[in-house]
Amino acid sequence: MQTSVGFDLDMTLADTRSGIAAVYDELSARLGVLIDSQAIITRLGPPLEHELANWLPLEAIPEAVLLFRELYPELGVPVHTAMAGAVEAIEAVRAQGGRIIVVTGKNLRDATSTVERLGLAVDEVVGAVFGAAKGSALARFGAAAYVGDHVADIEAARAGGAVSVTVATGPYTLGELREHGADVALGDLTEFADWFAGWRSAGQLW
């Protein structure tokens, strides 16, 4: 039976809020433009360019993206922490012979650095993809399920032929995730291991 699982990164496996806020605060100071980092970290998920469009004219976005990514390794990555249950969720999959892929909108360099900092034992990291665009990576990897905190992660699972497992640790409540069509909605990753064990023993994997 197929046991490999895909995971989103920000606010699924990794609590990146303080790091991302610090980078946006520095970006705001350097550009001399008001950017509300505390508002931004309540809606993490969409690509960086999409968020910056809320604060900057379109012509200024490419340069701001470069500066943001220049600042991120020093200000962002070092303060990232693992979400509750993240390590245990990965261990639960590995204990059943499964493999782990992280598929995230974060660029590959910073996604990989975050995974390494948190000591997460994953087999592959794919970055800079969002929503249904994650589907090809999930399908290629053979992920039976994809775990994320955003409604766009439900689209990703559908596109990759995977079961959509969601956690209410990002911008959406359990009810909202269910309303958007999640196959499974968990409070957080501390509930994942028990769910995964039951799902597998019931023969739900294909």
C-alpha positions in Angstrom: 0.0 0.0 0.0 1.1 3.5 -0.7 2.0 5.4 2.5 3.9 8.5 1.3 2.5 11.8 2.4 3.0 15.4 1.4 3.1 18.3 3.8 2.8 22.1 3.4 5.4 24.0 5.3 4.4 27.4 6.7 1.9 27.0 9.6 1.6 23.3 8.9 5.0 21.9 9.8 6.7 25.2 10.7 5.6 28.2 12.7 7.2 30.9 10.6 5.2 33.9 11.8 7.8 35.6 13.9 10.5 35.2 11.2 8.3 36.4 8.4 7.2 39.4 10.5 10.8 40.3 11.2 11.7 40.3 7.5 8.6 42.4 6.6 9.4 44.9 9.3 13.0 45.3 8.0 11.7 45.5 4.5 9.2 48.2 5.5 12.0 50.2 7.2 14.4 50.0 4.2 11.8 50.8 1.6 10.1 53.6 3.7 6.7 52.0 3.1 4.1 51.0 5.6 3.8 47.2 5.7 1.7 45.7 8.5 3.5 42.5 9.3 1.1 41.5 12.0 -1.8 41.5 9.5 0.3 39.5 7.0 1.1 36.7 9.3 -2.6 36.0 9.8 -2.9 35.0 6.2 0.3 33.2 5.2 0.1 30.9 2.2 -0.1 32.9 -1.1 3.1 33.7 -3.0 5.3 36.6 -1.7 4.5 38.6 -4.8 0.8 38.5 -4.1 1.2 39.8 -0.6 3.6 42.6 -1.6 1.0 43.8 -4.1 -1.1 44.9 -1.1 1.6 47.3 -0.1 3.6 48.3 -3.2 3.0 49.5 -6.7 3.5 46.7 -9.2 6.7 48.1 -10.6 8.3 48.0 -7.2 7.6 44.4 -6.4 10.5 42.6 -8.2 13.1 44.7 -6.3 11.2 44.2 -3.0 11.1 40.4 -3.6 14.9 40.3 -4.1 15.4 42.3 -0.9 13.0 40.2 1.1 14.9 37.0 0.0 18.2 38.6 0.8 17.0 39.3 4.4 15.2 36.0 5.0 18.2 33.7 5.8 19.4 36.0 8.6 16.2 37.3 10.0 13.6 34.7 9.2 15.0 31.1 9.2 16.8 31.3 12.6 13.6 32.0 14.6 11.4 29.4 12.9 10.0 26.7 15.2 8.2 23.4 14.6 4.5 23.3 14.9 3.1 21.2 17.7 3.0 17.6 16.5 5.1 18.1 13.4 7.9 15.8 14.3 5.5 13.1 15.5 3.5 13.4 12.3 6.5 12.7 10.2 7.6 9.9 12.5 4.1 8.3 12.2 4.4 8.1 8.4 8.0 6.8 8.5 7.0 4.2 11.0 4.7 2.7 8.4 7.4 2.7 5.7 6.2 6.0 4.2 8.2 8.8 2.6 7.7 12.5 3.1 7.7 15.4 0.6 7.3 19.0 1.6 5.6 21.1 -1.1 5.4 24.8 -0.4 5.0 28.3 -1.8 8.2 29.3 -0.1 11.3 29.4 -2.4 13.4 26.3 -2.4 16.4 27.7 -0.6 14.5 29.1 2.4 12.2 26.1 2.5 15.1 23.7 2.6 16.9 25.8 5.2 13.7 25.8 7.4 13.3 22.1 7.2 17.0 21.6 8.1 16.8 24.0 11.0 13.8 22.2 12.4 15.5 18.8 12.0 12.6 17.4 10.0 13.4 14.1 8.3 11.9 14.5 4.9 12.8 12.9 1.6 12.2 15.8 -0.8 11.4 19.6 -0.7 9.7 21.3 -3.6 9.3 25.1 -3.4 7.8 28.1 -5.1 4.4 26.4 -6.0 1.0 27.3 -4.7 -2.5 25.8 -4.9 -3.2 23.4 -7.8 0.4 23.9 -9.1 1.5 21.7 -6.2 -0.3 18.8 -7.7 2.4 17.7 -10.2 5.0 17.3 -7.4 2.6 15.3 -5.3 1.6 13.0 -8.1 5.2 12.5 -9.2 6.2 11.6 -5.6 3.2 9.3 -5.3 1.7 11.1 -2.2 -1.4 9.4 -0.9 -2.4 12.4 1.2 -1.4 16.1 1.3 -1.5 18.0 4.6 -1.9 21.7 4.7 -3.5 24.6 6.5 -4.9 26.7 3.6 -7.9 26.2 1.3 -5.4 26.3 -1.6 -3.9 23.1 -0.1 -7.2 21.4 -0.7 -6.8 22.3 -4.4 -3.3 21.0 -4.3 -4.4 17.6 -3.0 -7.1 17.3 -5.6 -4.7 18.2 -8.4 -2.2 15.6 -7.2 -4.8 12.8 -6.7 -4.2 12.8 -3.0 -6.6 12.9 0.0 -6.8 16.4 1.4 -5.9 16.5 5.1 -6.1 20.0 6.7 -5.1 21.5 10.0 -6.7 24.5 11.5 -3.4 26.2 12.4 -3.4 28.7 9.6 -6.0 31.3 8.5 -9.0 29.0 8.4 -11.2 27.4 11.0 -12.1 23.7 11.0 -15.6 24.6 9.7 -14.2 26.7 6.9 -11.8 23.9 5.9 -14.7 21.4 5.8 -16.8 23.9 3.8 -14.1 24.2 1.2 -14.1 20.4 0.7 -11.3 19.0 2.9 -11.5 15.3 3.2 -10.2 15.5 6.7 -10.0 18.4 9.1 -7.8 18.2 12.2 -7.3 20.8 14.9 -3.5 20.5 14.6 -0.8 18.0 13.8 -1.0 16.5 17.3 -4.0 14.7 16.0 -2.4 13.4 12.8 -0.6 10.3 14.1 -3.8 8.7 15.5 -5.8 9.7 12.3 -3.1 8.2 10.0 -2.9 5.0 12.0 -6.6 4.5 11.8 -6.8 5.5 8.1 -4.1 3.1 7.1 -5.4 0.2 9.2 -8.8 0.7 7.6 -7.3 0.2 4.2 -8.0 3.7 3.0 -4.6 4.2 1.3 -4.3 3.1 -2.3 
